[in-house]
Every structure is written in C-alpha cells, then in structure tokens.
Amino acid sequence: MSEGFQRERYLQDRRAWRLLLARLHPDAGGDHELFLFACALMDSVCGKRRSGPGLDHAFSRWRGGMDSWASRNREGLRRPGPGR
C-alpha cells in the first residue's frame, strides 16, 4: 500500500475526525477558534456529504447559531461590564 493512499485513508477516517473534534471542543477544555478551524478543515478534506436540506442541513444551521452564541458569550465574559 502506498504512503499517499495511507494518508488519504487517514484523512477520510470519520472516527479520527470525531476524536480530534471531541478533544478540541470548548466544552472539553479545547480552544474555540481551533475547533472551528478543525471543523472547516474536515469539511474541506472530507467534502460535503450533504445531499440537500435535511437533518445534516438543520444541524449545520444549529451549529452555526450555537457558534455565534458561544462567541458572543465568550466576548461578553472577557469584557468587564458596568458594576464589575
């Protein structure tokens, strides 16, 4: 088996991506920006597996909304507000 084929196989390994994303997830103590980078990298490397609007599409919209919400909350906690 060639080295290039072996690398490609690892890049397509869904279990490896899940493990990586689980370790990078902010709820597990990971960095939010690094987690988003890894998600974008996974989408780019693995390609879009979505065949159209459906559960995956709904999850993507939910994830986007949660990412935005988490970013606003994180920024709010970093900036001291009135009375703090």
Secondary structure per residue as TSV (DSSP state, phi and psi in degrees):
chain	resnum	aa	ss	phi	psi
A	1	M	-	360.0	130.4
A	2	S	-	-73.9	155.4
A	3	E	H	-64.0	-37.7
A	4	G	H	-63.9	-41.5
A	5	F	H	-64.5	-39.6
A	6	Q	H	-62.3	-44.2
A	7	R	H	-61.9	-44.5
A	8	E	H	-61.2	-39.7
A	9	R	H	-62.6	-41.3
A	10	Y	H	-66.9	-37.2
A	11	L	H	-66.8	-25.6
A	12	Q	T	-94.6	1.9
A	13	D	-	-75.7	106.6
A	14	R	H	-63.5	-35.1
A	15	R	H	-64.1	-41.8
A	16	A	H	-63.5	-41.9
A	17	W	H	-63.5	-42.7
A	18	R	H	-61.4	-42.1
A	19	L	H	-64.0	-43.9
A	20	L	H	-61.7	-48.5
A	21	L	H	-65.5	-35.1
A	22	A	H	-64.0	-38.6
A	23	R	H	-73.6	-30.3
A	24	L	H	-87.0	-12.3
A	25	H	S	-62.2	135.7
A	26	P	G	-57.2	-32.4
A	27	D	G	-66.8	-20.1
A	28	A	G	-98.8	11.5
A	29	G	T	91.8	7.3
A	30	G	-	-82.1	172.1
A	31	D	-	-86.5	129.4
A	32	H	H	-60.6	-47.3
A	33	E	H	-65.8	-38.3
A	34	L	H	-67.2	-37.1
A	35	F	H	-62.3	-45.7
A	36	L	H	-63.9	-38.2
A	37	F	H	-61.6	-45.7
A	38	A	H	-64.3	-38.0
A	39	C	H	-62.5	-44.7
A	40	A	H	-65.7	-39.4
A	41	L	H	-63.4	-44.2
A	42	M	H	-60.7	-44.4
A	43	D	H	-61.5	-38.7
A	44	S	H	-70.8	-44.6
A	45	V	H	-73.3	-44.6
A	46	C	H	-85.4	-14.0
A	47	G	-	79.3	164.5
A	48	K	-	-78.5	119.0
A	49	R	-	-95.8	4.4
A	50	R	-	-81.5	134.4
A	51	S	-	-99.2	2.2
A	52	G	S	148.3	-179.3
A	53	P	S	-58.4	134.7
A	54	G	S	-178.9	-152.1
A	55	L	H	-62.9	-41.1
A	56	D	H	-62.1	-40.7
A	57	H	H	-64.4	-43.8
A	58	A	H	-63.1	-40.3
A	59	F	H	-64.8	-40.7
A	60	S	H	-61.4	-42.7
A	61	R	H	-64.6	-41.8
A	62	W	H	-63.9	-45.0
A	63	R	H	-61.9	-41.3
A	64	G	H	-61.7	-43.0
A	65	G	H	-64.8	-41.0
A	66	M	H	-68.0	-37.5
A	67	D	H	-61.9	-43.4
A	68	S	H	-63.7	-45.3
A	69	W	H	-61.3	-44.9
A	70	A	H	-64.4	-38.9
A	71	S	H	-63.8	-44.3
A	72	R	H	-63.9	-42.1
A	73	N	H	-64.7	-42.6
A	74	R	H	-62.6	-43.8
A	75	E	H	-65.2	-39.4
A	76	G	H	-62.8	-36.5
A	77	L	H	-74.7	-27.4
A	78	R	H	-75.1	-34.7
A	79	R	S	-90.5	121.6
A	80	P	-	-67.5	133.0
A	81	G	-	-98.9	-176.7
A	82	P	T	-61.6	135.8
A	83	G	T	83.4	7.1
A	84	R	-	-99.4	360.0
